[in-house]
């Protein structure tokens, strides 16, 4: 039972982190200039976020 609860907590933590990442990506997409490809924009925004948290 304790192991199942531990896995549930781990999965919940992962889901929360993934939801936050997805929310950032949706917000970033709305800020993307038309001339920049979505893939490059997201890659650049992730790199900026990573640099800010490092």
PDB file of N, H, CA, C and O in Angstrom:
ATOM      1  N   UNK A   1       0.828  -1.190   0.000  1.00  0.00           N
ATOM      2  CA  UNK A   1       0.000   0.000   0.000  1.00  0.00           C
ATOM      3  C   UNK A   1       0.872   1.252   0.000  1.00  0.00           C
ATOM      4  O   UNK A   1       0.591   2.196  -0.739  1.00  0.00           O
ATOM      5  N   UNK A   2       1.911   1.275   0.808  1.00  0.00           N
ATOM      6  H   UNK A   2       2.138   0.509   1.408  1.00  0.00           H
ATOM      7  CA  UNK A   2       2.792   2.450   0.875  1.00  0.00           C
ATOM      8  C   UNK A   2       3.482   2.682  -0.462  1.00  0.00           C
ATOM      9  O   UNK A   2       3.680   3.825  -0.873  1.00  0.00           O
ATOM     10  N   UNK A   3       3.846   1.600  -1.137  1.00  0.00           N
ATOM     11  H   UNK A   3       3.685   0.672  -0.802  1.00  0.00           H
ATOM     12  CA  UNK A   3       4.511   1.732  -2.427  1.00  0.00           C
ATOM     13  C   UNK A   3       3.553   2.327  -3.461  1.00  0.00           C
ATOM     14  O   UNK A   3       3.950   3.165  -4.271  1.00  0.00           O
ATOM     15  N   UNK A   4       2.310   1.898  -3.432  1.00  0.00           N
ATOM     16  H   UNK A   4       1.987   1.217  -2.774  1.00  0.00           H
ATOM     17  CA  UNK A   4       1.311   2.434  -4.360  1.00  0.00           C
ATOM     18  C   UNK A   4       1.099   3.926  -4.115  1.00  0.00           C
ATOM     19  O   UNK A   4       0.975   4.699  -5.065  1.00  0.00           O
ATOM     20  N   UNK A   5       1.058   4.329  -2.864  1.00  0.00           N
ATOM     21  H   UNK A   5       1.159   3.701  -2.092  1.00  0.00           H
ATOM     22  CA  UNK A   5       0.893   5.736  -2.526  1.00  0.00           C
ATOM     23  C   UNK A   5       2.109   6.540  -2.998  1.00  0.00           C
ATOM     24  O   UNK A   5       1.972   7.664  -3.481  1.00  0.00           O
ATOM     25  N   UNK A   6       3.275   5.963  -2.855  1.00  0.00           N
ATOM     26  H   UNK A   6       3.387   5.050  -2.462  1.00  0.00           H
ATOM     27  CA  UNK A   6       4.490   6.625  -3.313  1.00  0.00           C
ATOM     28  C   UNK A   6       4.451   6.831  -4.828  1.00  0.00           C
ATOM     29  O   UNK A   6       4.800   7.907  -5.314  1.00  0.00           O
ATOM     30  N   UNK A   7       4.032   5.815  -5.571  1.00  0.00           N
ATOM     31  H   UNK A   7       3.749   4.941  -5.176  1.00  0.00           H
ATOM     32  CA  UNK A   7       3.917   5.938  -7.023  1.00  0.00           C
ATOM     33  C   UNK A   7       2.861   6.967  -7.407  1.00  0.00           C
ATOM     34  O   UNK A   7       3.052   7.722  -8.360  1.00  0.00           O
ATOM     35  N   UNK A   8       1.752   7.004  -6.678  1.00  0.00           N
ATOM     36  H   UNK A   8       1.596   6.390  -5.904  1.00  0.00           H
ATOM     37  CA  UNK A   8       0.697   7.976  -6.962  1.00  0.00           C
ATOM     38  C   UNK A   8       1.214   9.399  -6.744  1.00  0.00           C
ATOM     39  O   UNK A   8       0.913  10.295  -7.532  1.00  0.00           O
ATOM     40  N   UNK A   9       1.978   9.606  -5.695  1.00  0.00           N
ATOM     41  H   UNK A   9       2.222   8.879  -5.054  1.00  0.00           H
ATOM     42  CA  UNK A   9       2.553  10.938  -5.435  1.00  0.00           C
ATOM     43  C   UNK A   9       3.540  11.326  -6.534  1.00  0.00           C
ATOM     44  O   UNK A   9       3.555  12.468  -6.994  1.00  0.00           O
ATOM     45  N   UNK A  10       4.352  10.377  -6.942  1.00  0.00           N
ATOM     46  H   UNK A  10       4.340   9.449  -6.569  1.00  0.00           H
ATOM     47  CA  UNK A  10       5.318  10.626  -8.005  1.00  0.00           C
ATOM     48  C   UNK A  10       4.597  10.983  -9.304  1.00  0.00           C
ATOM     49  O   UNK A  10       4.975  11.933  -9.989  1.00  0.00           O
ATOM     50  N   UNK A  11       3.569  10.225  -9.635  1.00  0.00           N
ATOM     51  H   UNK A  11       3.262   9.453  -9.079  1.00  0.00           H
ATOM     52  CA  UNK A  11       2.812  10.479 -10.864  1.00  0.00           C
ATOM     53  C   UNK A  11       2.108  11.834 -10.804  1.00  0.00           C
ATOM     54  O   UNK A  11       2.048  12.548 -11.804  1.00  0.00           O
ATOM     55  N   UNK A  12       1.586  12.181  -9.659  1.00  0.00           N
ATOM     56  H   UNK A  12       1.634  11.601  -8.846  1.00  0.00           H
ATOM     57  CA  UNK A  12       0.916  13.467  -9.507  1.00  0.00           C
ATOM     58  C   UNK A  12       1.911  14.610  -9.679  1.00  0.00           C
ATOM     59  O   UNK A  12       1.617  15.601 -10.346  1.00  0.00           O
ATOM     60  N   UNK A  13       3.061  14.471  -9.088  1.00  0.00           N
ATOM     61  H   UNK A  13       3.300  13.666  -8.546  1.00  0.00           H
ATOM     62  CA  UNK A  13       4.101  15.490  -9.243  1.00  0.00           C
ATOM     63  C   UNK A  13       4.515  15.659 -10.688  1.00  0.00           C
ATOM     64  O   UNK A  13       4.712  16.778 -11.161  1.00  0.00           O
ATOM     65  N   UNK A  14       4.648  14.542 -11.391  1.00  0.00           N
ATOM     66  H   UNK A  14       4.489  13.633 -11.008  1.00  0.00           H
ATOM     67  CA  UNK A  14       5.003  14.591 -12.809  1.00  0.00           C
ATOM     68  C   UNK A  14       3.894  15.269 -13.612  1.00  0.00           C
ATOM     69  O   UNK A  14       4.178  16.091 -14.482  1.00  0.00           O
ATOM     70  N   UNK A  15       2.649  14.935 -13.332  1.00  0.00           N
ATOM     71  H   UNK A  15       2.418  14.267 -12.625  1.00  0.00           H
ATOM     72  CA  UNK A  15       1.516  15.523 -14.047  1.00  0.00           C
ATOM     73  C   UNK A  15       1.443  17.029 -13.819  1.00  0.00           C
ATOM     74  O   UNK A  15       1.159  17.783 -14.750  1.00  0.00           O
ATOM     75  N   UNK A  16       1.696  17.468 -12.598  1.00  0.00           N
ATOM     76  H   UNK A  16       1.927  16.856 -11.842  1.00  0.00           H
ATOM     77  CA  UNK A  16       1.668  18.904 -12.291  1.00  0.00           C
ATOM     78  C   UNK A  16       2.764  19.627 -13.077  1.00  0.00           C
ATOM     79  O   UNK A  16       2.523  20.687 -13.653  1.00  0.00           O
ATOM     80  N   UNK A  17       3.949  19.059 -13.098  1.00  0.00           N
ATOM     81  H   UNK A  17       4.145  18.197 -12.630  1.00  0.00           H
ATOM     82  CA  UNK A  17       5.063  19.676 -13.823  1.00  0.00           C
ATOM     83  C   UNK A  17       4.767  19.729 -15.319  1.00  0.00           C
ATOM     84  O   UNK A  17       5.038  20.736 -15.973  1.00  0.00           O
ATOM     85  N   UNK A  18       4.216  18.652 -15.855  1.00  0.00           N
ATOM     86  H   UNK A  18       3.996  17.834 -15.323  1.00  0.00           H
ATOM     87  CA  UNK A  18       3.893  18.602 -17.290  1.00  0.00           C
ATOM     88  C   UNK A  18       2.786  19.601 -17.638  1.00  0.00           C
ATOM     89  O   UNK A  18       2.833  20.235 -18.693  1.00  0.00           O
ATOM     90  N   UNK A  19       1.802  19.741 -16.767  1.00  0.00           N
ATOM     91  H   UNK A  19       1.763  19.226 -15.911  1.00  0.00           H
ATOM     92  CA  UNK A  19       0.723  20.708 -16.994  1.00  0.00           C
ATOM     93  C   UNK A  19       1.273  22.129 -17.006  1.00  0.00           C
ATOM     94  O   UNK A  19       0.853  22.948 -17.823  1.00  0.00           O
ATOM     95  N   UNK A  20       2.200  22.425 -16.116  1.00  0.00           N
ATOM     96  H   UNK A  20       2.542  21.760 -15.452  1.00  0.00           H
ATOM     97  CA  UNK A  20       2.813  23.757 -16.079  1.00  0.00           C
ATOM     98  C   UNK A  20       3.614  24.013 -17.354  1.00  0.00           C
ATOM     99  O   UNK A  20       3.569  25.110 -17.911  1.00  0.00           O
ATOM    100  N   UNK A  21       4.338  23.008 -17.809  1.00  0.00           N
ATOM    101  H   UNK A  21       4.374  22.116 -17.357  1.00  0.00           H
ATOM    102  CA  UNK A  21       5.123  23.143 -19.032  1.00  0.00           C
ATOM    103  C   UNK A  21       4.198  23.375 -20.234  1.00  0.00           C
ATOM    104  O   UNK A  21       4.488  24.210 -21.091  1.00  0.00           O
ATOM    105  N   UNK A  22       3.109  22.649 -20.291  1.00  0.00           N
ATOM    106  H   UNK A  22       2.874  21.971 -19.595  1.00  0.00           H
ATOM    107  CA  UNK A  22       2.157  22.801 -21.386  1.00  0.00           C
ATOM    108  C   UNK A  22       1.515  24.185 -21.359  1.00  0.00           C
ATOM    109  O   UNK A  22       1.320  24.796 -22.409  1.00  0.00           O
ATOM    110  N   UNK A  23       1.188  24.678 -20.181  1.00  0.00           N
ATOM    111  H   UNK A  23       1.347  24.181 -19.327  1.00  0.00           H
ATOM    112  CA  UNK A  23       0.619  26.020 -20.063  1.00  0.00           C
ATOM    113  C   UNK A  23       1.606  27.073 -20.570  1.00  0.00           C
ATOM    114  O   UNK A  23       1.210  28.015 -21.257  1.00  0.00           O
ATOM    115  N   UNK A  24       2.880  26.917 -20.237  1.00  0.00           N
ATOM    116  H   UNK A  24       3.202  26.152 -19.680  1.00  0.00           H
ATOM    117  CA  UNK A  24       3.910  27.838 -20.742  1.00  0.00           C
ATOM    118  C   UNK A  24       3.956  27.798 -22.261  1.00  0.00           C
ATOM    119  O   UNK A  24       4.012  28.843 -22.909  1.00  0.00           O
ATOM    120  N   UNK A  25       3.934  26.604 -22.828  1.00  0.00           N
ATOM    121  H   UNK A  25       3.888  25.756 -22.301  1.00  0.00           H
ATOM    122  CA  UNK A  25       4.029  26.463 -24.280  1.00  0.00           C
ATOM    123  C   UNK A  25       2.823  27.078 -24.982  1.00  0.00           C
ATOM    124  O   UNK A  25       2.973  27.674 -26.048  1.00  0.00           O
ATOM    125  N   UNK A  26       1.641  26.946 -24.410  1.00  0.00           N
ATOM    126  H   UNK A  26       1.519  26.462 -23.544  1.00  0.00           H
ATOM    127  CA  UNK A  26       0.450  27.564 -24.995  1.00  0.00           C
ATOM    128  C   UNK A  26       0.583  29.085 -24.961  1.00  0.00           C
ATOM    129  O   UNK A  26       0.270  29.764 -25.938  1.00  0.00           O
ATOM    130  N   UNK A  27       1.048  29.611 -23.829  1.00  0.00           N
ATOM    131  H   UNK A  27       1.302  29.059 -23.035  1.00  0.00           H
ATOM    132  CA  UNK A  27       1.238  31.059 -23.707  1.00  0.00           C
ATOM    133  C   UNK A  27       2.292  31.546 -24.700  1.00  0.00           C
ATOM    134  O   UNK A  27       2.107  32.565 -25.365  1.00  0.00           O
ATOM    135  N   UNK A  28       3.401  30.804 -24.790  1.00  0.00           N
ATOM    136  H   UNK A  28       3.551  29.977 -24.249  1.00  0.00           H
ATOM    137  CA  UNK A  28       4.459  31.191 -25.722  1.00  0.00           C
ATOM    138  C   UNK A  28       3.964  31.177 -27.168  1.00  0.00           C
ATOM    139  O   UNK A  28       4.324  32.048 -27.960  1.00  0.00           O
ATOM    140  N   UNK A  29       3.151  30.201 -27.502  1.00  0.00           N
ATOM    141  H   UNK A  29       2.859  29.493 -26.859  1.00  0.00           H
ATOM    142  CA  UNK A  29       2.637  30.111 -28.878  1.00  0.00           C
ATOM    143  C   UNK A  29       1.816  31.355 -29.212  1.00  0.00           C
ATOM    144  O   UNK A  29       1.861  31.838 -30.343  1.00  0.00           O
ATOM    145  N   UNK A  30       1.074  31.872 -28.249  1.00  0.00           N
ATOM    146  H   UNK A  30       1.037  31.480 -27.330  1.00  0.00           H
ATOM    147  CA  UNK A  30       0.276  33.068 -28.514  1.00  0.00           C
ATOM    148  C   UNK A  30       1.162  34.308 -28.696  1.00  0.00           C
ATOM    149  O   UNK A  30       0.723  35.305 -29.269  1.00  0.00           O
ATOM    150  N   UNK A  31       2.397  34.248 -28.214  1.00  0.00           N
ATOM    151  H   UNK A  31       2.754  33.438 -27.748  1.00  0.00           H
ATOM    152  CA  UNK A  31       3.341  35.368 -28.341  1.00  0.00           C
ATOM    153  C   UNK A  31       4.226  35.247 -29.581  1.00  0.00           C
ATOM    154  O   UNK A  31       4.971  36.174 -29.901  1.00  0.00           O
ATOM    155  N   UNK A  32       4.152  34.123 -30.275  1.00  0.00           N
ATOM    156  H   UNK A  32       3.548  33.370 -30.015  1.00  0.00           H
ATOM    157  CA  UNK A  32       5.071  33.845 -31.386  1.00  0.00           C
ATOM    158  C   UNK A  32       4.810  34.760 -32.580  1.00  0.00           C
ATOM    159  O   UNK A  32       3.675  34.866 -33.046  1.00  0.00           O
ATOM    160  N   UNK A  33       5.864  35.425 -33.079  1.00  0.00           N
ATOM    161  H   UNK A  33       6.786  35.339 -32.701  1.00  0.00           H
ATOM    162  CA  UNK A  33       5.716  36.210 -34.312  1.00  0.00           C
ATOM    163  C   UNK A  33       5.421  35.277 -35.494  1.00  0.00           C
ATOM    164  O   UNK A  33       5.898  34.143 -35.527  1.00  0.00           O
ATOM    165  N   UNK A  34       4.655  35.748 -36.434  1.00  0.00           N
ATOM    166  H   UNK A  34       4.267  36.669 -36.407  1.00  0.00           H
ATOM    167  CA  UNK A  34       4.234  34.921 -37.574  1.00  0.00           C
ATOM    168  C   UNK A  34       5.411  34.416 -38.404  1.00  0.00           C
ATOM    169  O   UNK A  34       5.339  33.335 -38.988  1.00  0.00           O
ATOM    170  N   UNK A  35       6.496  35.192 -38.460  1.00  0.00           N
ATOM    171  H   UNK A  35       6.555  36.070 -37.985  1.00  0.00           H
ATOM    172  CA  UNK A  35       7.629  34.796 -39.312  1.00  0.00           C
ATOM    173  C   UNK A  35       8.549  33.756 -38.674  1.00  0.00           C
ATOM    174  O   UNK A  35       9.466  33.267 -39.333  1.00  0.00           O
ATOM    175  N   UNK A  36       8.324  33.411 -37.415  1.00  0.00           N
ATOM    176  H   UNK A  36       7.579  33.809 -36.880  1.00  0.00           H
ATOM    177  CA  UNK A  36       9.163  32.441 -36.718  1.00  0.00           C
ATOM    178  C   UNK A  36       8.430  31.096 -36.661  1.00  0.00           C
ATOM    179  O   UNK A  36       7.249  31.039 -36.320  1.00  0.00           O
ATOM    180  N   UNK A  37       9.136  30.028 -36.993  1.00  0.00           N
ATOM    181  H   UNK A  37      10.096  30.075 -37.270  1.00  0.00           H
ATOM    182  CA  UNK A  37       8.504  28.711 -36.980  1.00  0.00           C
ATOM    183  C   UNK A  37       8.169  28.298 -35.541  1.00  0.00           C
ATOM    184  O   UNK A  37       8.903  28.626 -34.609  1.00  0.00           O
ATOM    185  N   UNK A  38       7.056  27.576 -35.370  1.00  0.00           N
ATOM    186  H   UNK A  38       6.460  27.309 -36.127  1.00  0.00           H
ATOM    187  CA  UNK A  38       6.676  27.149 -34.011  1.00  0.00           C
ATOM    188  C   UNK A  38       7.759  26.329 -33.328  1.00  0.00           C
ATOM    189  O   UNK A  38       8.008  26.505 -32.135  1.00  0.00           O
ATOM    190  N   UNK A  39       8.395  25.451 -34.056  1.00  0.00           N
ATOM    191  H   UNK A  39       8.193  25.308 -35.025  1.00  0.00           H
ATOM    192  CA  UNK A  39       9.437  24.597 -33.470  1.00  0.00           C
ATOM    193  C   UNK A  39      10.619  25.421 -32.955  1.00  0.00           C
ATOM    194  O   UNK A  39      11.093  25.207 -31.839  1.00  0.00           O
ATOM    195  N   UNK A  40      11.088  26.361 -33.775  1.00  0.00           N
ATOM    196  H   UNK A  40      10.703  26.535 -34.681  1.00  0.00           H
ATOM    197  CA  UNK A  40      12.212  27.210 -33.361  1.00  0.00           C
ATOM    198  C   UNK A  40      11.808  28.086 -32.181  1.00  0.00           C
ATOM    199  O   UNK A  40      12.590  28.251 -31.244  1.00  0.00           O
ATOM    200  N   UNK A  41      10.615  28.643 -32.209  1.00  0.00           N
ATOM    201  H   UNK A  41       9.980  28.509 -32.970  1.00  0.00           H
ATOM    202  CA  UNK A  41      10.149  29.518 -31.131  1.00  0.00           C
ATOM    203  C   UNK A  41      10.125  28.771 -29.800  1.00  0.00           C
ATOM    204  O   UNK A  41      10.626  29.270 -28.792  1.00  0.00           O
ATOM    205  N   UNK A  42       9.542  27.574 -29.800  1.00  0.00           N
ATOM    206  H   UNK A  42       9.135  27.168 -30.618  1.00  0.00           H
ATOM    207  CA  UNK A  42       9.479  26.801 -28.555  1.00  0.00           C
ATOM    208  C   UNK A  42      10.870  26.396 -28.076  1.00  0.00           C
ATOM    209  O   UNK A  42      11.152  26.428 -26.878  1.00  0.00           O
ATOM    210  N   UNK A  43      11.731  26.019 -29.005  1.00  0.00           N
ATOM    211  H   UNK A  43      11.502  25.993 -29.978  1.00  0.00           H
ATOM    212  CA  UNK A  43      13.102  25.649 -28.635  1.00  0.00           C
ATOM    213  C   UNK A  43      13.817  26.832 -27.984  1.00  0.00           C
ATOM    214  O   UNK A  43      14.488  26.677 -26.964  1.00  0.00           O
ATOM    215  N   UNK A  44      13.665  28.019 -28.585  1.00  0.00           N
ATOM    216  H   UNK A  44      13.119  28.145 -29.414  1.00  0.00           H
ATOM    217  CA  UNK A  44      14.301  29.222 -28.041  1.00  0.00           C
ATOM    218  C   UNK A  44      13.722  29.588 -26.674  1.00  0.00           C
ATOM    219  O   UNK A  44      14.467  29.946 -25.761  1.00  0.00           O
ATOM    220  N   UNK A  45      12.404  29.500 -26.530  1.00  0.00           N
ATOM    221  H   UNK A  45      11.799  29.209 -27.271  1.00  0.00           H
ATOM    222  CA  UNK A  45      11.760  29.840 -25.264  1.00  0.00           C
ATOM    223  C   UNK A  45      12.163  28.852 -24.158  1.00  0.00           C
ATOM    224  O   UNK A  45      12.396  29.258 -23.020  1.00  0.00           O
ATOM    225  N   UNK A  46      12.243  27.568 -24.489  1.00  0.00           N
ATOM    226  H   UNK A  46      12.054  27.238 -25.414  1.00  0.00           H
ATOM    227  CA  UNK A  46      12.695  26.583 -23.496  1.00  0.00           C
ATOM    228  C   UNK A  46      14.135  26.889 -23.082  1.00  0.00           C
ATOM    229  O   UNK A  46      14.473  26.800 -21.902  1.00  0.00           O
ATOM    230  N   UNK A  47      14.978  27.246 -24.042  1.00  0.00           N
ATOM    231  H   UNK A  47      14.704  27.318 -25.001  1.00  0.00           H
ATOM    232  CA  UNK A  47      16.377  27.564 -23.734  1.00  0.00           C
ATOM    233  C   UNK A  47      16.455  28.787 -22.822  1.00  0.00           C
ATOM    234  O   UNK A  47      17.267  28.819 -21.896  1.00  0.00           O
ATOM    235  N   UNK A  48      15.622  29.790 -23.077  1.00  0.00           N
ATOM    236  H   UNK A  48      14.963  29.764 -23.828  1.00  0.00           H
ATOM    237  CA  UNK A  48      15.597  30.985 -22.222  1.00  0.00           C
ATOM    238  C   UNK A  48      15.156  30.599 -20.802  1.00  0.00           C
ATOM    239  O   UNK A  48      15.742  31.050 -19.817  1.00  0.00           O
ATOM    240  N   UNK A  49      14.127  29.768 -20.713  1.00  0.00           N
ATOM    241  H   UNK A  49      13.651  29.402 -21.512  1.00  0.00           H
ATOM    242  CA  UNK A  49      13.623  29.356 -19.405  1.00  0.00           C
ATOM    243  C   UNK A  49      14.680  28.556 -18.662  1.00  0.00           C
ATOM    244  O   UNK A  49      14.891  28.760 -17.466  1.00  0.00           O
ATOM    245  N   UNK A  50      15.347  27.644 -19.367  1.00  0.00           N
ATOM    246  H   UNK A  50      15.175  27.478 -20.338  1.00  0.00           H
ATOM    247  CA  UNK A  50      16.396  26.830 -18.736  1.00  0.00           C
ATOM    248  C   UNK A  50      17.546  27.710 -18.235  1.00  0.00           C
ATOM    249  O   UNK A  50      18.081  27.486 -17.149  1.00  0.00           O
ATOM    250  N   UNK A  51      17.913  28.695 -19.025  1.00  0.00           N
ATOM    251  H   UNK A  51      17.478  28.877 -19.907  1.00  0.00           H
ATOM    252  CA  UNK A  51      19.002  29.595 -18.645  1.00  0.00           C
ATOM    253  C   UNK A  51      18.613  30.427 -17.414  1.00  0.00           C
ATOM    254  O   UNK A  51      19.450  30.718 -16.560  1.00  0.00           O
ATOM    255  N   UNK A  52      17.353  30.796 -17.340  1.00  0.00           N
ATOM    256  H   UNK A  52      16.673  30.560 -18.034  1.00  0.00           H
ATOM    257  CA  UNK A  52      16.893  31.599 -16.215  1.00  0.00           C
ATOM    258  C   UNK A  52      16.844  30.800 -14.911  1.00  0.00           C
ATOM    259  O   UNK A  52      17.015  31.363 -13.830  1.00  0.00           O
ATOM    260  N   UNK A  53      16.615  29.503 -15.011  1.00  0.00           N
ATOM    261  H   UNK A  53      16.476  29.045 -15.889  1.00  0.00           H
ATOM    262  CA  UNK A  53      16.525  28.675 -13.804  1.00  0.00           C
ATOM    263  C   UNK A  53      17.863  28.065 -13.418  1.00  0.00           C
ATOM    264  O   UNK A  53      17.986  27.482 -12.340  1.00  0.00           O
ATOM    265  N   UNK A  54      18.857  28.189 -14.271  1.00  0.00           N
ATOM    266  H   UNK A  54      18.757  28.663 -15.146  1.00  0.00           H
ATOM    267  CA  UNK A  54      20.179  27.614 -13.954  1.00  0.00           C
ATOM    268  C   UNK A  54      21.023  28.551 -13.156  1.00  0.00           C
ATOM    269  O   UNK A  54      22.157  28.220 -12.811  1.00  0.00           O
TER     270      UNK A  54
END
